Amino acid sequence: MARTVNVYEAKTKLSALLAEVETGGEIVIARAGRPIARLVRIGAAAGRRQPGAWRDHVRIHDDFDELPEDVARAFRGEDA
């Protein structure tokens, strides 16, 4: 469950709030009792991409690039 703090408390206790977030906590920052922001830990950065990692795992059909005419008309706004 997220803990709610007001803007003043967030400004004066930012370091402590960040430490709480680092351990998995979630902080909601509110102004005049209305939530305006959420302070959460950022997930780990993704590693380097490995070209070809999905080879033999994904199959793209031969007609992948073909757009059916009724769908194309709908995108153009020609069908209601």
C-alpha positions in Angstrom: 0.0 0.0 0.0 1.4 3.4 -0.9 2.0 6.0 1.7 0.8 9.5 1.1 2.8 12.6 1.9 2.1 16.3 1.2 4.4 18.4 -1.0 6.1 20.1 2.0 7.0 16.8 3.6 8.2 15.4 0.2 10.5 18.4 -0.2 11.9 18.3 3.4 12.3 14.5 3.6 13.2 13.6 0.0 16.3 11.5 1.0 14.3 9.4 3.5 11.5 8.9 0.9 14.0 7.8 -1.7 15.5 5.3 0.8 12.0 4.0 1.4 11.3 3.6 -2.3 14.7 1.8 -2.8 13.4 -0.9 -0.5 10.3 -1.4 -2.5 8.0 1.2 -1.0 5.7 3.5 -3.0 5.0 7.2 -2.1 2.1 9.2 -3.3 2.7 13.0 -3.2 -0.4 15.0 -2.6 -1.2 18.7 -2.8 -4.2 19.9 -0.7 -5.1 16.2 -0.1 -5.3 15.4 -3.9 -2.7 12.9 -5.2 -0.6 14.5 -7.9 2.5 12.2 -8.3 3.8 8.7 -7.4 7.3 8.0 -6.4 8.4 4.5 -7.3 11.6 2.6 -7.9 12.8 2.4 -11.5 13.2 -1.1 -12.7 16.6 -2.5 -13.7 17.8 -1.3 -17.1 17.5 -3.8 -19.9 20.8 -5.4 -20.9 22.3 -5.1 -24.4 20.2 -6.4 -27.2 21.3 -9.6 -28.8 20.6 -9.5 -32.6 18.8 -12.7 -33.7 17.8 -13.7 -30.2 14.2 -14.4 -31.4 15.3 -16.4 -34.4 13.4 -19.7 -34.6 10.9 -18.4 -32.0 8.8 -16.0 -34.2 7.2 -16.8 -37.5 6.1 -14.0 -39.8 3.5 -15.1 -42.4 4.0 -14.4 -46.0 1.0 -12.1 -46.1 2.1 -10.0 -43.1 2.5 -6.7 -45.2 -0.9 -7.1 -46.9 -3.6 -4.9 -45.5 -7.2 -6.0 -46.3 -9.0 -3.4 -48.3 -11.9 -3.1 -45.8 -9.4 -2.3 -43.0 -7.6 0.2 -45.3 -10.9 2.0 -46.0 -11.7 2.1 -42.3 -8.3 3.8 -41.7 -9.0 6.3 -44.4 -12.4 7.0 -42.8 -14.4 5.7 -45.7 -16.4 3.2 -43.8 -18.7 4.2 -40.9 
